[in-house]
Amino acid sequence: MSTTTKTLADDVLFQNYGKRNISIVRGDGAFLYDDEGKEYLDFTAGIAVCNLGHAHPGVAAVISEQARTLIHTSNLFLVQGQVDLARKLTQLVSKSVPYRTMFVNSGTEANEGALKLARRYQYLQGHGDKTKILSLPHGFHGRTFGSLSVTPKAAYHEGFTPLVPGFETPAALDDVIDHVDDTVAACIVEVIQGEAGVRPLAADFVRALAAKLKEKGALLIVDEVQTGVGRTGTFFGFEAYGIEPDIVTLAKGLGNGVPTGAILAKSSVAEAFTPGAHGTTFGGNPLAMAVANYVVDCVSQPDFLKHVQTVGQALQSVLTAHFDHVDGRGLMWGFDVPDANVWAAKAADAGLLVTKCSNQRIRILPPLIIDEHHVERFADILTSVGTV
Ligand SMILES: Cc1ncc(COP(=O)(O)O)c(C=O)c1O
């Protein structure tokens, strides 16, 4: 990156992200190229977004065709792509229970809508006293006020308090089930906590929590923003847990980089958003829907999901041979290193891009189209970078 660009970036952009020393100008499959032509194996996929990889010819064709036809109309009009995609997603979420879908633009917006929907559902059921929203320690759900209020990381709260009243995160995971009482509207969970360093929740815990919420008439919201759209080797991460969420949120991988998200809810819950109760200008626009329909058609194929599981196992073997505390599923993995900043910088020098979750934790989220050759290349780079 030229010094002028760096200096200008310091002057004209908000400085809310860490220093960025790499400027990516092009992508191809699982590879990215910077402005000096250096090639990187991209194990970030735009933070679990570009599941079909970069510059995917099918995605590019759909975008250009749709851009030449119609990009945006607003929700004043029916959008055929919303109907098509909602049919697919509601079938994928449950074969037996009817769900409905509302389209939004990002993960935080999907969660914001889900939290509002839960309160409104309870209110319309005549349970105006059920307003409390529970969330889990170490969870991450976004940066708008509602989703930030269910994201307990103290550093993200500094200077933004007071947050939304009536939101509560018990201090320990073991305390969460005891907090589910008659005042709880809903509890939001990630079945694999991504930003926390890729920490899968125990299936027993998730099932017990789901049962207690049901007993108390509270809703289970599963945030699939990071785990959804094939990332864990099933279309939704919750499929491995044998639960039936009341609300599911999606974003990231849904548009392969074109911003889009979705709130899926059991029809009985979705009905609480009566006309005018909630809305968005851009959500579900024809461009986003064209791409998302294409992505879902590709990713929901059983062979595609099987591929994610197989390559994921190969990646797991490589990781466990090198690192401690390897956790994850499909193509979402976290592992410990002594200094994550140092390790990520060394990896980038060696041509591998990863994300850092904490000072000692690295997370990898490769595009779901990687194959054994990419895993071999990853293993070779690991050998040159070392484990420290
Ligand atoms: C589980 C989860 N929920 C919500 C979000 C927020 O999504 P967005 O950045 O699109 O607002 C993220 C982003 O990392 C996430 O991982």
The ligand as an SDF file (V2000), in Angstrom:
LIG
                    3D

 16 16  0  0  0  0  0  0  0  0999 V2000
  -22.8240  -14.4830   15.3920 C   0  0  0  0  0  0  0  0  0  0  0  0
  -22.8610  -13.0920   14.8380 C   0  0  0  0  0  0  0  0  0  0  0  0
  -23.9750  -12.3670   14.9530 N   0  0  0  0  0  0  0  0  0  0  0  0
  -24.0540  -11.1250   14.4620 C   0  0  0  0  0  0  0  0  0  0  0  0
  -22.9870  -10.5280   13.8430 C   0  0  0  0  0  0  0  0  0  0  0  0
  -23.0950   -9.1340   13.3160 C   0  0  0  0  0  0  0  0  0  0  0  0
  -23.1930   -9.1730   11.9340 O   0  0  0  0  0  0  0  0  0  0  0  0
  -22.9110   -7.8690   11.0640 P   0  0  0  0  0  0  0  0  0  0  0  0
  -21.4710   -7.5530   11.2150 O   0  0  0  0  0  0  0  0  0  0  0  0
  -23.3150   -8.2530    9.6600 O   0  0  0  0  0  0  0  0  0  0  0  0
  -23.7800   -6.7930   11.5960 O   0  0  0  0  0  0  0  0  0  0  0  0
  -21.8030  -11.2490   13.7010 C   0  0  0  0  0  0  0  0  0  0  0  0
  -20.6220  -10.6310   13.0620 C   0  0  0  0  0  0  0  0  0  0  0  0
  -19.5090  -11.0450   13.2120 O   0  0  0  0  0  0  0  0  0  0  0  0
  -21.7310  -12.5670   14.2130 C   0  0  0  0  0  0  0  0  0  0  0  0
  -20.6170  -13.2950   14.1210 O   0  0  0  0  0  0  0  0  0  0  0  0
  1  2  1  0
  2  3  1  0
  2 15  2  0
  3  4  2  0
  4  5  1  0
  5  6  1  0
  5 12  2  0
  6  7  1  0
  7  8  1  0
  8  9  2  0
  8 10  1  0
  8 11  1  0
 12 13  1  0
 12 15  1  0
 13 14  2  0
 15 16  1  0
M  END
$$$$
